[in-house]
Amino acid sequence: MASSCRRPEHTAPPDVVSLSSRMIEIQTQMSERAVELLNLPEGQPCFLLDVGCGSGLSGDYLSEEGHYWVGVDISNAMLDVALDREVEGDLLLGDMGQGMPFRSGTFDGCISISALQWLCNADKKSHSPPKRLFTFFSTLYSSLTRGARAVFQLYPENSEQLELITSQAMKAGFSGGMVVDYPNSSKAKKFFLCLFAGVTGVLPKGLGSETSDRAVPNQVQYSGQRCRFKNMKGKSVKKGRDWIIEKKERRRRQGR
């Protein structure tokens, strides 16, 4: 599933990515927020996992904060860029949809920036998004120490994707939910899935909550119970009256 990424000395560096200062700034900001949501012990170096590490921009921030890390990415070209940049973490080539190949209790926490939503796509006929999500979350759960957190910044296409992702995470044993920063801003709004492994923690507040409209939630708490997503008759809640009213209100706010 995975292999260590070490490029031979004679291989030419790939011409695949131009790391603009704006890209670096955005990635660093989102990484900083993800680490904040991890709620790590202050002043204590931790061993962290960066899923979808890409060229290692998030890892740079982890290193600056004094943490040790392992990065996993499906793109060999992006990992080559990380190697050229001489990042301090260890790099692993692998598909997160096939699971995390680490021993139980290896990591003190996990972050992922702009990667999780790709598991909702079926890029091959053999790909089943629910199965790939469950495989990822269940193996990730095992690789974390009990009480650790995993924080995923993601760009969901719609509410159905969010429900698919969170339901598979809860099925794998996690508790937690979605933290939404600046819910009223079309540009600054960010989604962070904050998961707890082995404990039920208090979901952090989203940034900008003091100015948010009450109709725009900036926290969505999920339990480990699958019935959270279905009513007693087994029908999806999203088709019900409350969902329709919420959808109309959301469209009204968007000016539709």
Secondary structure, DSSP 8 states (H G I E B T S, - for coil): -EEE----TTS---------HHHHHHHHHHHHHHHHHHT--TT---EEEEET-TTSHHHHHHHHTT-EEEEEES-HHHHHHHHHTT-SSEEEEE-GGG-----TT-EEEEEEES-GGGGGS--STT--HHHHHHHHHHHHHHHEEEEEEEEEEE--SSHHHHHHHHHHHHHTT-EEEEEEESTT-TTT-EEEEEEESSS-------TTGGG--TTS-SEEEE-S-GGGGB-TTS-BGGGSHHHHHHHHHHHHHTT-
